[in-house]
Amino acid sequence: MGHFWLRIALILYSLGLLHAVLTVTQRRQKLFRLALGAISLGAVFHLVALVEDGLALGHFPTTNLPEAASLSAFLLAGAFLLVYWRYRFQSLSVFLFPLIFVLTLPAALERSTDSWELPLLRTTWLVLHVSLIALGNTAFFLTFAAGVMYLIQERELKSKRPRAFYYRLPPLEAIDDLAYKSLTIGFPFITIGIISGALWASSVWGSSWPTDPKIVWSFATWLIYLLLLCVRWVGGWRGRKAAYFAIVGFVAIVVTWGTNSGMHSFGFP
């Protein structure tokens, strides 16, 4: 039954995708109110699907990539609603709505093979590690999206003939505030998530765990965001420099997400 509710959520998320496509192609906000309502209702159905799947499977539904992507989509939908409630950033929907749809799609169209039979995954470390990483990545995507919006808005402000979409973007100060707050929220989640994963890996794989490619990329990504925090706190970096740094950091997250060789080759993200 959870799979049915997830497909309903996907249909609702498709309205958000349509809004984003029309907004980009026509350079005008299209269907935002409809899309906002659809995303809100879709997040409710998505939560129901996650709970029902968890109860039916007898475990937290994050044991493979489609399940983890579905969880990330739900968190992104919730994050957008929170940010919109706080900042009223309609333009952020152009970045988040398509991603929410794409991340939900694999889990909604086809049930993935349940890997819960692996003894490695029958542990509370799984729930702790994946949940924290997913929350951290969600916040960092907001940092990334804010960085992209900042660069676009700054370029339009310097242009003698700004395009129509410029008038839909928030002020630079508000964008930078979102980038900074999402960064400071995401970093503790990622840090604790990596620590819990390291403890789990050490207990399972012994002293060889630091050589796993995904773990190496995870620590490299953590260092990038640590450096970004330091240069913002100590160096006073704001605006364009911080935006470029945030984009580099999210590229590292994408690479980390897609690296599932070595000890992580069992399909768990």
Secondary structure, DSSP 8 states (H G I E B T S, - for coil): -HHHHHHHHHHHHHHHHHHHHHHHHHTS--SHHHHHHHHHHHHHHHHHHHHHHHHHHTS-S-SSHHHHHHHHHHHHHHHHHHHHHHH--GGGHHHHHHHHHHHHHHHHHS-----TTSGGG-SHHHHHHHHHHHHHHHHHHHHHHHHHHHHHHHHHHHSSS--GGGGGS--HHHHHHHHHHHHHHHHHHHHHHHHHHHHHHHHHHGGGGGG-HHHHHHHHHHHHHHHHHHHHHTS---HHHHHHHHHHHHHHHHHHHH---GGGTTS--
